[in-house]
């Protein structure tokens, strides 16, 4: 394992506090935790792509960033209508 893969593993570990906040906090704080988890997952996949040296993993990171952004916007829009 190289430094990039170690950094990716450490970034994945940081998703645990986001999950804890998303499950226990009020709705507004849970949405912020969801957004943070999405950003951390994009960073983790990007670090893994650099560590593995595979170009298709970079494509997955770019697609994940776009899907995370659109999904978060749709989720917040859905929550707005439900409240």
mmCIF file of the N, C-alpha and C atoms, coordinates in Angstrom:
data_MODEL
# 
_entry.id   MODEL 
# 
loop_
_atom_site.group_PDB 
_atom_site.id 
_atom_site.type_symbol 
_atom_site.label_atom_id 
_atom_site.label_alt_id 
_atom_site.label_comp_id 
_atom_site.label_asym_id 
_atom_site.label_entity_id 
_atom_site.label_seq_id 
_atom_site.pdbx_PDB_ins_code 
_atom_site.Cartn_x 
_atom_site.Cartn_y 
_atom_site.Cartn_z 
_atom_site.occupancy 
_atom_site.B_iso_or_equiv 
_atom_site.pdbx_formal_charge 
_atom_site.auth_seq_id 
_atom_site.auth_comp_id 
_atom_site.auth_asym_id 
_atom_site.auth_atom_id 
_atom_site.pdbx_PDB_model_num 
ATOM 1   N N  . UNK A 1 1  ? 0.834   -1.182 0.000   1.00 0.00 ? 1  UNK A N  1 
ATOM 2   C CA . UNK A 1 1  ? 0.000   0.000  0.000   1.00 0.00 ? 1  UNK A CA 1 
ATOM 3   C C  . UNK A 1 1  ? 0.875   1.240  0.000   1.00 0.00 ? 1  UNK A C  1 
ATOM 4   N N  . UNK A 1 2  ? 0.414   2.231  -0.734  1.00 0.00 ? 2  UNK A N  1 
ATOM 5   C CA . UNK A 1 2  ? 1.152   3.485  -0.755  1.00 0.00 ? 2  UNK A CA 1 
ATOM 6   C C  . UNK A 1 2  ? 0.407   4.556  0.046   1.00 0.00 ? 2  UNK A C  1 
ATOM 7   N N  . UNK A 1 3  ? 0.944   5.758  0.053   1.00 0.00 ? 3  UNK A N  1 
ATOM 8   C CA . UNK A 1 3  ? 0.392   6.844  0.862   1.00 0.00 ? 3  UNK A CA 1 
ATOM 9   C C  . UNK A 1 3  ? -1.021  7.203  0.418   1.00 0.00 ? 3  UNK A C  1 
ATOM 10  N N  . UNK A 1 4  ? -1.286  7.134  -0.873  1.00 0.00 ? 4  UNK A N  1 
ATOM 11  C CA . UNK A 1 4  ? -2.611  7.498  -1.381  1.00 0.00 ? 4  UNK A CA 1 
ATOM 12  C C  . UNK A 1 4  ? -3.684  6.544  -0.870  1.00 0.00 ? 4  UNK A C  1 
ATOM 13  N N  . UNK A 1 5  ? -3.368  5.264  -0.842  1.00 0.00 ? 5  UNK A N  1 
ATOM 14  C CA . UNK A 1 5  ? -4.349  4.292  -0.360  1.00 0.00 ? 5  UNK A CA 1 
ATOM 15  C C  . UNK A 1 5  ? -4.555  4.398  1.145   1.00 0.00 ? 5  UNK A C  1 
ATOM 16  N N  . UNK A 1 6  ? -3.488  4.724  1.885   1.00 0.00 ? 6  UNK A N  1 
ATOM 17  C CA . UNK A 1 6  ? -3.651  4.960  3.324   1.00 0.00 ? 6  UNK A CA 1 
ATOM 18  C C  . UNK A 1 6  ? -4.550  6.171  3.565   1.00 0.00 ? 6  UNK A C  1 
ATOM 19  N N  . UNK A 1 7  ? -4.369  7.203  2.782   1.00 0.00 ? 7  UNK A N  1 
ATOM 20  C CA . UNK A 1 7  ? -5.212  8.394  2.922   1.00 0.00 ? 7  UNK A CA 1 
ATOM 21  C C  . UNK A 1 7  ? -6.658  8.080  2.572   1.00 0.00 ? 7  UNK A C  1 
ATOM 22  N N  . UNK A 1 8  ? -6.875  7.240  1.566   1.00 0.00 ? 8  UNK A N  1 
ATOM 23  C CA . UNK A 1 8  ? -8.237  6.838  1.206   1.00 0.00 ? 8  UNK A CA 1 
ATOM 24  C C  . UNK A 1 8  ? -8.884  6.052  2.342   1.00 0.00 ? 8  UNK A C  1 
ATOM 25  N N  . UNK A 1 9  ? -8.125  5.172  2.984   1.00 0.00 ? 9  UNK A N  1 
ATOM 26  C CA . UNK A 1 9  ? -8.663  4.402  4.118   1.00 0.00 ? 9  UNK A CA 1 
ATOM 27  C C  . UNK A 1 9  ? -9.005  5.319  5.290   1.00 0.00 ? 9  UNK A C  1 
ATOM 28  N N  . UNK A 1 10 ? -8.163  6.288  5.552   1.00 0.00 ? 10 UNK A N  1 
ATOM 29  C CA . UNK A 1 10 ? -8.445  7.227  6.648   1.00 0.00 ? 10 UNK A CA 1 
ATOM 30  C C  . UNK A 1 10 ? -9.670  8.074  6.335   1.00 0.00 ? 10 UNK A C  1 
ATOM 31  N N  . UNK A 1 11 ? -9.850  8.423  5.087   1.00 0.00 ? 11 UNK A N  1 
ATOM 32  C CA . UNK A 1 11 ? -11.021 9.201  4.699   1.00 0.00 ? 11 UNK A CA 1 
ATOM 33  C C  . UNK A 1 11 ? -12.294 8.383  4.848   1.00 0.00 ? 11 UNK A C  1 
ATOM 34  N N  . UNK A 1 12 ? -12.230 7.111  4.547   1.00 0.00 ? 12 UNK A N  1 
ATOM 35  C CA . UNK A 1 12 ? -13.401 6.246  4.711   1.00 0.00 ? 12 UNK A CA 1 
ATOM 36  C C  . UNK A 1 12 ? -13.763 6.122  6.186   1.00 0.00 ? 12 UNK A C  1 
ATOM 37  N N  . UNK A 1 13 ? -12.766 6.095  7.057   1.00 0.00 ? 13 UNK A N  1 
ATOM 38  C CA . UNK A 1 13 ? -13.034 6.029  8.498   1.00 0.00 ? 13 UNK A CA 1 
ATOM 39  C C  . UNK A 1 13 ? -13.790 7.276  8.958   1.00 0.00 ? 13 UNK A C  1 
ATOM 40  N N  . UNK A 1 14 ? -13.547 8.410  8.320   1.00 0.00 ? 14 UNK A N  1 
ATOM 41  C CA . UNK A 1 14 ? -14.231 9.649  8.692   1.00 0.00 ? 14 UNK A CA 1 
ATOM 42  C C  . UNK A 1 14 ? -15.719 9.634  8.344   1.00 0.00 ? 14 UNK A C  1 
ATOM 43  N N  . UNK A 1 15 ? -16.161 8.638  7.601   1.00 0.00 ? 15 UNK A N  1 
ATOM 44  C CA . UNK A 1 15 ? -17.589 8.534  7.285   1.00 0.00 ? 15 UNK A CA 1 
ATOM 45  C C  . UNK A 1 15 ? -18.408 8.066  8.478   1.00 0.00 ? 15 UNK A C  1 
ATOM 46  N N  . UNK A 1 16 ? -17.792 7.408  9.444   1.00 0.00 ? 16 UNK A N  1 
ATOM 47  C CA . UNK A 1 16 ? -18.514 6.899  10.614  1.00 0.00 ? 16 UNK A CA 1 
ATOM 48  C C  . UNK A 1 16 ? -19.142 8.021  11.453  1.00 0.00 ? 16 UNK A C  1 
ATOM 49  N N  . UNK A 1 17 ? -18.413 9.100  11.767  1.00 0.00 ? 17 UNK A N  1 
ATOM 50  C CA . UNK A 1 17 ? -19.075 10.182 12.510  1.00 0.00 ? 17 UNK A CA 1 
ATOM 51  C C  . UNK A 1 17 ? -20.218 10.824 11.728  1.00 0.00 ? 17 UNK A C  1 
ATOM 52  N N  . UNK A 1 18 ? -20.066 10.895 10.412  1.00 0.00 ? 18 UNK A N  1 
ATOM 53  C CA . UNK A 1 18 ? -21.158 11.442 9.596   1.00 0.00 ? 18 UNK A CA 1 
ATOM 54  C C  . UNK A 1 18 ? -22.394 10.564 9.701   1.00 0.00 ? 18 UNK A C  1 
ATOM 55  N N  . UNK A 1 19 ? -22.207 9.257  9.707   1.00 0.00 ? 19 UNK A N  1 
ATOM 56  C CA . UNK A 1 19 ? -23.333 8.347  9.826   1.00 0.00 ? 19 UNK A CA 1 
ATOM 57  C C  . UNK A 1 19 ? -23.989 8.492  11.198  1.00 0.00 ? 19 UNK A C  1 
ATOM 58  N N  . UNK A 1 20 ? -23.184 8.647  12.236  1.00 0.00 ? 20 UNK A N  1 
ATOM 59  C CA . UNK A 1 20 ? -23.742 8.794  13.578  1.00 0.00 ? 20 UNK A CA 1 
ATOM 60  C C  . UNK A 1 20 ? -24.564 10.070 13.696  1.00 0.00 ? 20 UNK A C  1 
ATOM 61  N N  . UNK A 1 21 ? -24.077 11.151 13.135  1.00 0.00 ? 21 UNK A N  1 
ATOM 62  C CA . UNK A 1 21 ? -24.824 12.408 13.171  1.00 0.00 ? 21 UNK A CA 1 
ATOM 63  C C  . UNK A 1 21 ? -26.091 12.295 12.335  1.00 0.00 ? 21 UNK A C  1 
ATOM 64  N N  . UNK A 1 22 ? -25.997 11.657 11.174  1.00 0.00 ? 22 UNK A N  1 
ATOM 65  C CA . UNK A 1 22 ? -27.165 11.536 10.303  1.00 0.00 ? 22 UNK A CA 1 
ATOM 66  C C  . UNK A 1 22 ? -28.272 10.704 10.950  1.00 0.00 ? 22 UNK A C  1 
ATOM 67  N N  . UNK A 1 23 ? -27.903 9.753  11.798  1.00 0.00 ? 23 UNK A N  1 
ATOM 68  C CA . UNK A 1 23 ? -28.910 8.905  12.429  1.00 0.00 ? 23 UNK A CA 1 
ATOM 69  C C  . UNK A 1 23 ? -29.511 9.514  13.685  1.00 0.00 ? 23 UNK A C  1 
ATOM 70  N N  . UNK A 1 24 ? -28.769 10.360 14.394  1.00 0.00 ? 24 UNK A N  1 
ATOM 71  C CA . UNK A 1 24 ? -29.222 10.823 15.708  1.00 0.00 ? 24 UNK A CA 1 
ATOM 72  C C  . UNK A 1 24 ? -29.570 12.303 15.780  1.00 0.00 ? 24 UNK A C  1 
ATOM 73  N N  . UNK A 1 25 ? -29.136 13.099 14.854  1.00 0.00 ? 25 UNK A N  1 
ATOM 74  C CA . UNK A 1 25 ? -29.306 14.543 14.952  1.00 0.00 ? 25 UNK A CA 1 
ATOM 75  C C  . UNK A 1 25 ? -30.644 14.990 14.366  1.00 0.00 ? 25 UNK A C  1 
ATOM 76  N N  . UNK A 1 26 ? -31.027 16.230 14.626  1.00 0.00 ? 26 UNK A N  1 
ATOM 77  C CA . UNK A 1 26 ? -32.218 16.776 13.973  1.00 0.00 ? 26 UNK A CA 1 
ATOM 78  C C  . UNK A 1 26 ? -32.047 16.811 12.451  1.00 0.00 ? 26 UNK A C  1 
ATOM 79  N N  . UNK A 1 27 ? -33.130 17.056 11.763  1.00 0.00 ? 27 UNK A N  1 
ATOM 80  C CA . UNK A 1 27 ? -33.149 16.924 10.310  1.00 0.00 ? 27 UNK A CA 1 
ATOM 81  C C  . UNK A 1 27 ? -32.139 17.831 9.613   1.00 0.00 ? 27 UNK A C  1 
ATOM 82  N N  . UNK A 1 28 ? -32.040 19.068 10.022  1.00 0.00 ? 28 UNK A N  1 
ATOM 83  C CA . UNK A 1 28 ? -31.109 19.997 9.367   1.00 0.00 ? 28 UNK A CA 1 
ATOM 84  C C  . UNK A 1 28 ? -29.663 19.533 9.545   1.00 0.00 ? 28 UNK A C  1 
ATOM 85  N N  . UNK A 1 29 ? -29.315 19.085 10.738  1.00 0.00 ? 29 UNK A N  1 
ATOM 86  C CA . UNK A 1 29 ? -27.960 18.590 10.976  1.00 0.00 ? 29 UNK A CA 1 
ATOM 87  C C  . UNK A 1 29 ? -27.699 17.290 10.219  1.00 0.00 ? 29 UNK A C  1 
ATOM 88  N N  . UNK A 1 30 ? -28.725 16.467 10.082  1.00 0.00 ? 30 UNK A N  1 
ATOM 89  C CA . UNK A 1 30 ? -28.574 15.213 9.342   1.00 0.00 ? 30 UNK A CA 1 
ATOM 90  C C  . UNK A 1 30 ? -28.315 15.469 7.863   1.00 0.00 ? 30 UNK A C  1 
ATOM 91  N N  . UNK A 1 31 ? -28.949 16.487 7.301   1.00 0.00 ? 31 UNK A N  1 
ATOM 92  C CA . UNK A 1 31 ? -28.702 16.825 5.893   1.00 0.00 ? 31 UNK A CA 1 
ATOM 93  C C  . UNK A 1 31 ? -27.273 17.317 5.707   1.00 0.00 ? 31 UNK A C  1 
ATOM 94  N N  . UNK A 1 32 ? -26.779 18.105 6.655   1.00 0.00 ? 32 UNK A N  1 
ATOM 95  C CA . UNK A 1 32 ? -25.389 18.562 6.572   1.00 0.00 ? 32 UNK A CA 1 
ATOM 96  C C  . UNK A 1 32 ? -24.434 17.375 6.671   1.00 0.00 ? 32 UNK A C  1 
ATOM 97  N N  . UNK A 1 33 ? -24.734 16.423 7.540   1.00 0.00 ? 33 UNK A N  1 
ATOM 98  C CA . UNK A 1 33 ? -23.897 15.227 7.652   1.00 0.00 ? 33 UNK A CA 1 
ATOM 99  C C  . UNK A 1 33 ? -23.939 14.412 6.361   1.00 0.00 ? 33 UNK A C  1 
ATOM 100 N N  . UNK A 1 34 ? -25.093 14.355 5.729   1.00 0.00 ? 34 UNK A N  1 
ATOM 101 C CA . UNK A 1 34 ? -25.211 13.645 4.447   1.00 0.00 ? 34 UNK A CA 1 
ATOM 102 C C  . UNK A 1 34 ? -24.365 14.305 3.372   1.00 0.00 ? 34 UNK A C  1 
ATOM 103 N N  . UNK A 1 35 ? -24.404 15.628 3.311   1.00 0.00 ? 35 UNK A N  1 
ATOM 104 C CA . UNK A 1 35 ? -23.587 16.363 2.341   1.00 0.00 ? 35 UNK A CA 1 
ATOM 105 C C  . UNK A 1 35 ? -22.096 16.141 2.598   1.00 0.00 ? 35 UNK A C  1 
ATOM 106 N N  . UNK A 1 36 ? -21.712 16.161 3.866   1.00 0.00 ? 36 UNK A N  1 
ATOM 107 C CA . UNK A 1 36 ? -20.308 15.945 4.216   1.00 0.00 ? 36 UNK A CA 1 
ATOM 108 C C  . UNK A 1 36 ? -19.867 14.534 3.854   1.00 0.00 ? 36 UNK A C  1 
ATOM 109 N N  . UNK A 1 37 ? -20.729 13.561 4.100   1.00 0.00 ? 37 UNK A N  1 
ATOM 110 C CA . UNK A 1 37 ? -20.399 12.180 3.749   1.00 0.00 ? 37 UNK A CA 1 
ATOM 111 C C  . UNK A 1 37 ? -20.242 12.021 2.238   1.00 0.00 ? 37 UNK A C  1 
ATOM 112 N N  . UNK A 1 38 ? -21.068 12.709 1.481   1.00 0.00 ? 38 UNK A N  1 
ATOM 113 C CA . UNK A 1 38 ? -20.927 12.657 0.027   1.00 0.00 ? 38 UNK A CA 1 
ATOM 114 C C  . UNK A 1 38 ? -19.611 13.236 -0.447  1.00 0.00 ? 38 UNK A C  1 
ATOM 115 N N  . UNK A 1 39 ? -19.229 14.367 0.122   1.00 0.00 ? 39 UNK A N  1 
ATOM 116 C CA . UNK A 1 39 ? -17.952 14.984 -0.249  1.00 0.00 ? 39 UNK A CA 1 
ATOM 117 C C  . UNK A 1 39 ? -16.775 14.102 0.163   1.00 0.00 ? 39 UNK A C  1 
ATOM 118 N N  . UNK A 1 40 ? -16.856 13.513 1.348   1.00 0.00 ? 40 UNK A N  1 
ATOM 119 C CA . UNK A 1 40 ? -15.781 12.616 1.790   1.00 0.00 ? 40 UNK A CA 1 
ATOM 120 C C  . UNK A 1 40 ? -15.680 11.378 0.918   1.00 0.00 ? 40 UNK A C  1 
ATOM 121 N N  . UNK A 1 41 ? -16.807 10.881 0.448   1.00 0.00 ? 41 UNK A N  1 
ATOM 122 C CA . UNK A 1 41 ? -16.751 9.695  -0.412  1.00 0.00 ? 41 UNK A CA 1 
ATOM 123 C C  . UNK A 1 41 ? -16.122 10.023 -1.763  1.00 0.00 ? 41 UNK A C  1 
ATOM 124 N N  . UNK A 1 42 ? -16.381 11.211 -2.280  1.00 0.00 ? 42 UNK A N  1 
ATOM 125 C CA . UNK A 1 42 ? -15.730 11.620 -3.535  1.00 0.00 ? 42 UNK A CA 1 
ATOM 126 C C  . UNK A 1 42 ? -14.221 11.745 -3.333  1.00 0.00 ? 42 UNK A C  1 
ATOM 127 N N  . UNK A 1 43 ? -13.824 12.309 -2.204  1.00 0.00 ? 43 UNK A N  1 
ATOM 128 C CA . UNK A 1 43 ? -12.388 12.439 -1.904  1.00 0.00 ? 43 UNK A CA 1 
ATOM 129 C C  . UNK A 1 43 ? -11.755 11.057 -1.746  1.00 0.00 ? 43 UNK A C  1 
ATOM 130 N N  . UNK A 1 44 ? -12.456 10.134 -1.078  1.00 0.00 ? 44 UNK A N  1 
ATOM 131 C CA . UNK A 1 44 ? -11.904 8.789  -0.878  1.00 0.00 ? 44 UNK A CA 1 
ATOM 132 C C  . UNK A 1 44 ? -11.726 8.057  -2.209  1.00 0.00 ? 44 UNK A C  1 
ATOM 133 N N  . UNK A 1 45 ? -12.687 8.177  -3.090  1.00 0.00 ? 45 UNK A N  1 
ATOM 134 C CA . UNK A 1 45 ? -12.552 7.511  -4.397  1.00 0.00 ? 45 UNK A CA 1 
ATOM 135 C C  . UNK A 1 45 ? -11.446 8.169  -5.213  1.00 0.00 ? 45 UNK A C  1 
ATOM 136 N N  . UNK A 1 46 ? -11.313 9.477  -5.121  1.00 0.00 ? 46 UNK A N  1 
ATOM 137 C CA . UNK A 1 46 ? -10.234 10.162 -5.839  1.00 0.00 ? 46 UNK A CA 1 
ATOM 138 C C  . UNK A 1 46 ? -8.861  9.733  -5.322  1.00 0.00 ? 46 UNK A C  1 
ATOM 139 N N  . UNK A 1 47 ? -8.725  9.619  -4.010  1.00 0.00 ? 47 UNK A N  1 
ATOM 140 C CA . UNK A 1 47 ? -7.455  9.155  -3.443  1.00 0.00 ? 47 UNK A CA 1 
ATOM 141 C C  . UNK A 1 47 ? -7.161  7.715  -3.845  1.00 0.00 ? 47 UNK A C  1 
ATOM 142 N N  . UNK A 1 48 ? -8.193  6.885  -3.873  1.00 0.00 ? 48 UNK A N  1 
ATOM 143 C CA . UNK A 1 48 ? -8.005  5.502  -4.305  1.00 0.00 ? 48 UNK A CA 1 
ATOM 144 C C  . UNK A 1 48 ? -7.607  5.440  -5.779  1.00 0.00 ? 48 UNK A C  1 
ATOM 145 N N  . UNK A 1 49 ? -8.171  6.317  -6.581  1.00 0.00 ? 49 UNK A N  1 
ATOM 146 C CA . UNK A 1 49 ? -7.815  6.352  -8.001  1.00 0.00 ? 49 UNK A CA 1 
ATOM 147 C C  . UNK A 1 49 ? -6.343  6.702  -8.183  1.00 0.00 ? 49 UNK A C  1 
ATOM 148 N N  . UNK A 1 50 ? -5.881  7.666  -7.418  1.00 0.00 ? 50 UNK A N  1 
ATOM 149 C CA . UNK A 1 50 ? -4.472  8.036  -7.518  1.00 0.00 ? 50 UNK A CA 1 
ATOM 150 C C  . UNK A 1 50 ? -3.573  6.915  -6.999  1.00 0.00 ? 50 UNK A C  1 
ATOM 151 N N  . UNK A 1 51 ? -3.999  6.269  -5.920  1.00 0.00 ? 51 UNK A N  1 
ATOM 152 C CA . UNK A 1 51 ? -3.193  5.197  -5.351  1.00 0.00 ? 51 UNK A CA 1 
ATOM 153 C C  . UNK A 1 51 ? -3.118  3.971  -6.235  1.00 0.00 ? 51 UNK A C  1 
ATOM 154 N N  . UNK A 1 52 ? -4.219  3.666  -6.897  1.00 0.00 ? 52 UNK A N  1 
ATOM 155 C CA . UNK A 1 52 ? -4.241  2.493  -7.775  1.00 0.00 ? 52 UNK A CA 1 
ATOM 156 C C  . UNK A 1 52 ? -3.664  2.775  -9.151  1.00 0.00 ? 52 UNK A C  1 
ATOM 157 N N  . UNK A 1 53 ? -3.681  4.034  -9.564  1.00 0.00 ? 53 UNK A N  1 
ATOM 158 C CA . UNK A 1 53 ? -3.149  4.392  -10.877 1.00 0.00 ? 53 UNK A CA 1 
ATOM 159 C C  . UNK A 1 53 ? -4.034  3.937  -12.025 1.00 0.00 ? 53 UNK A C  1 
ATOM 160 N N  . UNK A 1 54 ? -5.311  3.781  -11.757 1.00 0.00 ? 54 UNK A N  1 
ATOM 161 C CA . UNK A 1 54 ? -6.251  3.336  -12.791 1.00 0.00 ? 54 UNK A CA 1 
ATOM 162 C C  . UNK A 1 54 ? -7.104  4.515  -13.237 1.00 0.00 ? 54 UNK A C  1 
ATOM 163 N N  . UNK A 1 55 ? -7.205  4.713  -14.540 1.00 0.00 ? 55 UNK A N  1 
ATOM 164 C CA . UNK A 1 55 ? -7.940  5.869  -15.046 1.00 0.00 ? 55 UNK A CA 1 
ATOM 165 C C  . UNK A 1 55 ? -9.447  5.706  -14.910 1.00 0.00 ? 55 UNK A C  1 
ATOM 166 N N  . UNK A 1 56 ? -9.959  4.478  -14.942 1.00 0.00 ? 56 UNK A N  1 
ATOM 167 C CA . UNK A 1 56 ? -11.397 4.304  -14.851 1.00 0.00 ? 56 UNK A CA 1 
ATOM 168 C C  . UNK A 1 56 ? -11.921 4.640  -13.453 1.00 0.00 ? 56 UNK A C  1 
ATOM 169 N N  . UNK A 1 57 ? -11.073 4.577  -12.440 1.00 0.00 ? 57 UNK A N  1 
ATOM 170 C CA . UNK A 1 57 ? -11.504 4.947  -11.092 1.00 0.00 ? 57 UNK A CA 1 
ATOM 171 C C  . UNK A 1 57 ? -11.678 6.466  -11.006 1.00 0.00 ? 57 UNK A C  1 
ATOM 172 N N  . UNK A 1 58 ? -10.880 7.221  -11.748 1.00 0.00 ? 58 UNK A N  1 
ATOM 173 C CA . UNK A 1 58 ? -11.082 8.668  -11.814 1.00 0.00 ? 58 UNK A CA 1 
ATOM 174 C C  . UNK A 1 58 ? -12.439 8.979  -12.429 1.00 0.00 ? 58 UNK A C  1 
ATOM 175 N N  . UNK A 1 59 ? -12.822 8.214  -13.447 1.00 0.00 ? 59 UNK A N  1 
ATOM 176 C CA . UNK A 1 59 ? -14.142 8.410  -14.051 1.00 0.00 ? 59 UNK A CA 1 
ATOM 177 C C  . UNK A 1 59 ? -15.245 8.151  -13.031 1.00 0.00 ? 59 UNK A C  1 
ATOM 178 N N  . UNK A 1 60 ? -15.056 7.136  -12.204 1.00 0.00 ? 60 UNK A N  1 
ATOM 179 C CA . UNK A 1 60 ? -16.046 6.847  -11.158 1.00 0.00 ? 60 UNK A CA 1 
ATOM 180 C C  . UNK A 1 60 ? -16.125 7.998  -10.160 1.00 0.00 ? 60 UNK A C  1 
ATOM 181 N N  . UNK A 1 61 ? -14.998 8.610  -9.830  1.00 0.00 ? 61 UNK A N  1 
ATOM 182 C CA . UNK A 1 61 ? -14.995 9.734  -8.889  1.00 0.00 ? 61 UNK A CA 1 
ATOM 183 C C  . UNK A 1 61 ? -15.739 10.932 -9.467  1.00 0.00 ? 61 UNK A C  1 
ATOM 184 N N  . UNK A 1 62 ? -15.555 11.189 -10.753 1.00 0.00 ? 62 UNK A N  1 
ATOM 185 C CA . UNK A 1 62 ? -16.240 12.310 -11.392 1.00 0.00 ? 62 UNK A CA 1 
ATOM 186 C C  . UNK A 1 62 ? -17.736 12.058 -11.448 1.00 0.00 ? 62 UNK A C  1 
ATOM 187 N N  . UNK A 1 63 ? -18.121 10.843 -11.798 1.00 0.00 ? 63 UNK A N  1 
ATOM 188 C CA . UNK A 1 63 ? -19.547 10.504 -11.841 1.00 0.00 ? 63 UNK A CA 1 
ATOM 189 C C  . UNK A 1 63 ? -20.147 10.558 -10.445 1.00 0.00 ? 63 UNK A C  1 
ATOM 190 N N  . UNK A 1 64 ? -19.431 10.072 -9.450  1.00 0.00 ? 64 UNK A N  1 
ATOM 191 C CA . UNK A 1 64 ? -19.920 10.114 -8.075  1.00 0.00 ? 64 UNK A CA 1 
ATOM 192 C C  . UNK A 1 64 ? -20.115 11.552 -7.608  1.00 0.00 ? 64 UNK A C  1 
ATOM 193 N N  . UNK A 1 65 ? -19.224 12.446 -7.966  1.00 0.00 ? 65 UNK A N  1 
ATOM 194 C CA . UNK A 1 65 ? -19.366 13.852 -7.574  1.00 0.00 ? 65 UNK A CA 1 
ATOM 195 C C  . UNK A 1 65 ? -20.626 14.448 -8.185  1.00 0.00 ? 65 UNK A C  1 
ATOM 196 N N  . UNK A 1 66 ? -20.875 14.162 -9.448  1.00 0.00 ? 66 UNK A N  1 
ATOM 197 C CA . UNK A 1 66 ? -22.068 14.695 -10.106 1.00 0.00 ? 66 UNK A CA 1 
ATOM 198 C C  . UNK A 1 66 ? -23.341 14.097 -9.523  1.00 0.00 ? 66 UNK A C  1 
ATOM 199 N N  . UNK A 1 67 ? -23.357 12.787 -9.336  1.00 0.00 ? 67 UNK A N  1 
ATOM 200 C CA . UNK A 1 67 ? -24.546 12.116 -8.805  1.00 0.00 ? 67 UNK A CA 1 
ATOM 201 C C  . UNK A 1 67 ? -24.816 12.545 -7.366  1.00 0.00 ? 67 UNK A C  1 
ATOM 202 N N  . UNK A 1 68 ? -23.762 12.732 -6.591  1.00 0.00 ? 68 UNK A N  1 
ATOM 203 C CA . UNK A 1 68 ? -23.931 13.172 -5.204  1.00 0.00 ? 68 UNK A CA 1 
ATOM 204 C C  . UNK A 1 68 ? -24.527 14.559 -5.155  1.00 0.00 ? 68 UNK A C  1 
ATOM 205 N N  . UNK A 1 69 ? -24.080 15.450 -6.015  1.00 0.00 ? 69 UNK A N  1 
ATOM 206 C CA . UNK A 1 69 ? -24.607 16.807 -6.041  1.00 0.00 ? 69 UNK A CA 1 
ATOM 207 C C  . UNK A 1 69 ? -26.082 16.820 -6.436  1.00 0.00 ? 69 UNK A C  1 
ATOM 208 N N  . UNK A 1 70 ? -26.413 16.145 -7.521  1.00 0.00 ? 70 UNK A N  1 
ATOM 209 C CA . UNK A 1 70 ? -27.798 16.114 -7.992  1.00 0.00 ? 70 UNK A CA 1 
ATOM 210 C C  . UNK A 1 70 ? -28.699 15.392 -6.992  1.00 0.00 ? 70 UNK A C  1 
ATOM 211 N N  . UNK A 1 71 ? -28.230 14.284 -6.454  1.00 0.00 ? 71 UNK A N  1 
ATOM 212 C CA . UNK A 1 71 ? -29.023 13.544 -5.480  1.00 0.00 ? 71 UNK A CA 1 
ATOM 213 C C  . UNK A 1 71 ? -29.283 14.336 -4.220  1.00 0.00 ? 71 UNK A C  1 
ATOM 214 N N  . UNK A 1 72 ? -28.298 15.069 -3.764  1.00 0.00 ? 72 UNK A N  1 
ATOM 215 C CA . UNK A 1 72 ? -28.482 15.887 -2.562  1.00 0.00 ? 72 UNK A CA 1 
ATOM 216 C C  . UNK A 1 72 ? -29.482 17.008 -2.806  1.00 0.00 ? 72 UNK A C  1 
ATOM 217 N N  . UNK A 1 73 ? -29.406 17.626 -3.966  1.00 0.00 ? 73 UNK A N  1 
ATOM 218 C CA . UNK A 1 73 ? -30.367 18.682 -4.282  1.00 0.00 ? 73 UNK A CA 1 
ATOM 219 C C  . UNK A 1 73 ? -31.785 18.143 -4.358  1.00 0.00 ? 73 UNK A C  1 
ATOM 220 N N  . UNK A 1 74 ? -31.948 16.986 -4.972  1.00 0.00 ? 74 UNK A N  1 
ATOM 221 C CA . UNK A 1 74 ? -33.277 16.378 -5.052  1.00 0.00 ? 74 UNK A CA 1 
ATOM 222 C C  . UNK A 1 74 ? -33.775 15.947 -3.680  1.00 0.00 ? 74 UNK A C  1 
ATOM 223 N N  . UNK A 1 75 ? -32.892 15.437 -2.849  1.00 0.00 ? 75 UNK A N  1 
ATOM 224 C CA . UNK A 1 75 ? -33.280 15.006 -1.508  1.00 0.00 ? 75 UNK A CA 1 
ATOM 225 C C  . UNK A 1 75 ? -33.739 16.197 -0.667  1.00 0.00 ? 75 UNK A C  1 
ATOM 226 N N  . UNK A 1 76 ? -33.015 17.303 -0.733  1.00 0.00 ? 76 UNK A N  1 
ATOM 227 C CA . UNK A 1 76 ? -33.400 18.487 0.025   1.00 0.00 ? 76 UNK A CA 1 
ATOM 228 C C  . UNK A 1 76 ? -34.709 19.050 -0.506  1.00 0.00 ? 76 UNK A C  1 
ATOM 229 N N  . UNK A 1 77 ? -34.890 18.995 -1.809  1.00 0.00 ? 77 UNK A N  1 
ATOM 230 C CA . UNK A 1 77 ? -36.151 19.460 -2.397  1.00 0.00 ? 77 UNK A CA 1 
ATOM 231 C C  . UNK A 1 77 ? -37.325 18.597 -1.915  1.00 0.00 ? 77 UNK A C  1 
ATOM 232 N N  . UNK A 1 78 ? -37.107 17.299 -1.836  1.00 0.00 ? 78 UNK A N  1 
ATOM 233 C CA . UNK A 1 78 ? -38.138 16.384 -1.332  1.00 0.00 ? 78 UNK A CA 1 
ATOM 234 C C  . UNK A 1 78 ? -38.446 16.675 0.133   1.00 0.00 ? 78 UNK A C  1 
ATOM 235 N N  . UNK A 1 79 ? -37.413 16.902 0.941   1.00 0.00 ? 79 UNK A N  1 
ATOM 236 C CA . UNK A 1 79 ? -37.626 17.226 2.345   1.00 0.00 ? 79 UNK A CA 1 
ATOM 237 C C  . UNK A 1 79 ? -38.367 18.546 2.523   1.00 0.00 ? 79 UNK A C  1 
ATOM 238 N N  . UNK A 1 80 ? -38.067 19.491 1.652   1.00 0.00 ? 80 UNK A N  1 
ATOM 239 C CA . UNK A 1 80 ? -38.726 20.788 1.732   1.00 0.00 ? 80 UNK A CA 1 
ATOM 240 C C  . UNK A 1 80 ? -40.234 20.653 1.497   1.00 0.00 ? 80 UNK A C  1 
ATOM 241 N N  . UNK A 1 81 ? -40.611 19.806 0.572   1.00 0.00 ? 81 UNK A N  1 
ATOM 242 C CA . UNK A 1 81 ? -42.039 19.608 0.294   1.00 0.00 ? 81 UNK A CA 1 
ATOM 243 C C  . UNK A 1 81 ? -42.730 18.820 1.403   1.00 0.00 ? 81 UNK A C  1 
ATOM 244 N N  . UNK A 1 82 ? -41.990 17.940 2.050   1.00 0.00 ? 82 UNK A N  1 
ATOM 245 C CA . UNK A 1 82 ? -42.574 17.111 3.094   1.00 0.00 ? 82 UNK A CA 1 
ATOM 246 C C  . UNK A 1 82 ? -42.795 17.841 4.405   1.00 0.00 ? 82 UNK A C  1 
ATOM 247 N N  . UNK A 1 83 ? -42.052 18.915 4.628   1.00 0.00 ? 83 UNK A N  1 
ATOM 248 C CA . UNK A 1 83 ? -42.176 19.658 5.881   1.00 0.00 ? 83 UNK A CA 1 
ATOM 249 C C  . UNK A 1 83 ? -43.201 20.696 5.774   1.00 0.00 ? 83 UNK A C  1 
# 
